[in-house]
Amino acid sequence: MMKEKAKWLIDAIESFDSIVIFRHVLADADALGSQFGLKTWIQERYPEKQVFAIGNSVGASSRYFPCIDQVDDAIIARSLAIILDTSNAARIDDARWQTAVKKIRIDHHIFVEKYCDEELVQPEAAATCEILALLLKEHGEILSKSSAQYLYSGLIADTINFTISSTSTNTLQAAAYLISFGVDVVQLQMQHFGTSLKDFYYENWLRSQMKFQDGVGYALAKKSDFERFGLTFQQAKEKVFVFSGVFEIKVWALFTQMESVDHEEIYTCSLRSRNIALNDIANNYGGGGHQCACGIKNLTADNMKDLLRDLQVRVREISK
């Protein structure tokens, strides 16, 4: 199958003089790593083609990737659009993807809807970077260190350094392929899992605020809390990992205050577990994501209480 899909991707790229690569809003390292890893490889493999990576909404990982491109509407309208790491059309970070001549999608989220002409969706894959790496490996492509570095960056970020349940032999084969091109694993380890002093202090503060009930660990961070430590909203909301690795915590959640709407405090929730399905619960609150890693926006205080109750019920059900 991968051999056929590798040819599918190469044929699509070779059919167009210009390619525009899209990804989801609030782009994380897998979205950005797949976007810039693919862009770099296409530019180096087909130097005569125009290749653009676009999208304005980024998370804290963006500082490790190049700046996004500015593209005229007319260029997109005659291009191939490749949409990466995005489960549904509403989350694509630039509505102009719809104007492209042809649209293809490569993604590892649970299938929600079909929105492209042709799609490769593999929910069993640990990251979109894994899928791309294996497609290129299957086609016998030689990558530059830069391209491999971007893809490996997204791979270790989405797998939390190969420690989540979706890590498979395919994941490790993708990693080995990328490392063979000179990836600096030490640099990327520190980039994704090292910390600054201000982050260190904030992470310890979050741990001190954590509440625990019925297998669910959670904390709430107001805007004044994370700003006091010099963090932005994007940086603060990604700290949910500080509650992982505790035996008694089966599900963990971080509620981070967003900008107020009509003077009402609203929060985003970063939601994680090791092996308990949470995506259906997240969907009930307008969120979504992976089975064990989800996000929800625009939660009120009442929403948060209801969500915590639902999470505790889920843990009790699983524990029976």
Secondary structure as UniProt FT lines:
FT   HELIX           2..14
FT   STRAND          18..22
FT   HELIX           29..45
FT   TURN            47..48
FT   STRAND          50..53
FT   HELIX           60..64
FT   HELIX           73..77
FT   STRAND          80..84
FT   HELIX           89..91
FT   HELIX           95..99
FT   STRAND          102..107
FT   STRAND          118..121
FT   TURN            123..124
FT   HELIX           128..138
FT   TURN            139..140
FT   HELIX           145..158
FT   TURN            159..163
FT   TURN            165..166
FT   HELIX           169..179
FT   TURN            180..182
FT   HELIX           185..193
FT   HELIX           197..209
FT   STRAND          211..213
FT   TURN            214..215
FT   STRAND          216..221
FT   HELIX           223..228
FT   TURN            229..230
FT   HELIX           233..237
FT   HELIX           238..243
FT   TURN            244..245
FT   TURN            247..248
FT   STRAND          251..257
FT   TURN            262..263
FT   STRAND          267..273
FT   HELIX           279..284
FT   TURN            285..286
FT   STRAND          288..289
FT   STRAND          293..299
FT   HELIX           301..319
//
